[in-house]
Amino acid sequence: MKKKALVVGSGIAGIAASIRLAVNGFDVEVFESNAYPGGKLSELLIQGYRFDAGPSLFTLPEQVAELFRLAGQKTEDHFEYLKLDVACHYFWEDGKKLKAWADLNRFAEEVETKLGEPASHIREALQRSAFIYDHLAPLFMHRSLHKFGTWTNPQALKSYLKMGKLGIFSTMNKANERQFSSPKLVQLFNRYATYNGSNPYETPATLNIIPHLEFNIGAFFPKKGMHDITMSLYKLALSLGVKYHFNAPVEEILVENSKAVGVLANGQEIRADVVVNNMDMVNAYKTILRKQKQPKLLLDQPKSSSALIFYWGVKKNFPELDLHNILFSEDYKAEFDHIFNKGSIYSDPTVYINITSVCKTDDAPAGCMNWFTMINVPNNQGQNWDELIAEARRNIISKINRILKTDLEPLIEVEEILDPRTIESKTSSAQGALYGNSSNNKFAAFLRHANYSSSIKNLYFCGGSVHPGGGIPLSLLSAKIMTELVS
């Protein structure tokens, strides 16, 4: 008989875990409290507009392709994507604009022309980013940090000799200030801290690994939208015989004699050989693992930032905008101080606008655009969110009007809002934090939950709140690491 595995949650890591376990010969069932798969990687349909509800940047597409390959199928038969010519359009209040071209030489020339920063500085910075990736990715992204063998393998021993050059002893901001003379370019590269909900003035410079993914490897877009990552992998899982249960919240992970033996869902006990938790680690211990020993040190860690998103159907085309757009704050440090120290929203927030209708025209009616308009905000600590949201909305629209020289309010014909409270309720993310525990100290990588339980046999973990972290590629890697441990 096949061994049986149960997966709690169908976020992108939970779906990937179900595929990998099925390929490895397990009989797999997935339990999801929502009526749909994908967790944060879902979509929203409003009056002729389609929005990718959550993650909007796609990097390391090979992590998706690998799942099709493992299942003996061709990726292009089920999932198609394109590489972006421009990773992002950047705007500042003084009228400066910059295109982050995928072509490194073109980007370097653009920076020199628009910001006066020598082109060589961009090339050197991205070489350093590649250096960090080459030395740390095999250690931190592809292996469990909680197994002795990780620290004694040849790759790890090689990296120990380079620690001083990997940014562990500096902050991202300090490293970027050493790399660039232009404050605008420092701000642009500091932005990569937000990719895992961190503060660039506190997080280690090792996070300067992220620009390598976006520039040296590339930024991509699924031809059917980000939600197609979820749906193509969900369909792949079904084709492998994985059984999904929706509207089926797990009430408890069953543990007997320090061994996970199944789950309790909808009042019924389902037994299994392996249980995988894809639910946010903090909320899992507070709910479905509440009877078990609590990892207090990990649970008490500060959480990452959250997001406030306005899904706007805009009845006008703005040719100066692309798929990814950033309208920068005038005082970046003050913005992060509000997010992480004051638990509030700065009056001049950096605004991110994602417009998939630029690449996928049927995401909006003709002559219109679907604006996924987001700012980074603190996680939910009981703030008066209704008041904060109303004020932030006014400030965001005012900023957009100034920079784009427009009057946005009368152009907004549909609107939905996602805030830290609804992020928590829809995705079980503790405090609405997007990436679990904060990465604002040099030990953050070690303060994420392992991909397995050290006290409960046959219980495993995957997803953005555990090692190696949040975001699509890291969540997919967490499922890979977890499956290798099961094997």
Protein Blocks (a to p, Z undefined) as FASTA:
>chain_A
ZZddddedjafklmmmmmmmmmnopacddddfbfbehijmccddeehiacdfbbfbdghk
llmmmmmmmnopafklmoccdddfbfbdcddfkopacdddfblmlmmmmmmmmnopafkl
mmmmmmmmmmmmmmmmmmmmmccfkbfklmmgmklmmmmmmmmmnopmpcfklmmmmmpm
blklmmmmmmmmmmnopafklpcfklmmmmmmmmmnopcddfkbjklmmmmmmmmmmmno
pacdehiacfbdcdeehiafbdceehiacddfbdcdfbdfklmmmmmmmmpccdfklmmp
ccddddddddddddbddfkbcfbdcdddfblmlmmmmmmmnopacfbdcdddddfklmmm
mlpcehiacddddddddddehiafklmmmmmmmmmmmmmmmmnopafklmpmbdcdddfk
lmmmmnopghhianlpafkbfklmmmcccfbdfkbghiacedjkbcfbecjklmmmmmmm
mmmmmZZ
